[in-house]
């Protein structure tokens, strides 16, 4: 149970930090946009990070479910 709480706390911290960074918006690259020049470096993370975290949580939940199911079957066999 401690591992589950630890993993959930990490997921919550990552989720809030990603959502906070997206709420602030991109930083001002400076300069006049009409003059031209190189575009600002970097790419937005988007919703891909949330999808990846969601899939990781689902995968971990499935693994825990299978592990507990196997433990219960072993206890019934004894």
Long-range contacts (C-beta under 8 A, 24 or more apart in sequence): 4-64, 7-60, 11-53, 11-56, 11-57, 14-49, 14-53, 15-50, 15-53, 18-45, 18-49, 18-50, 21-45
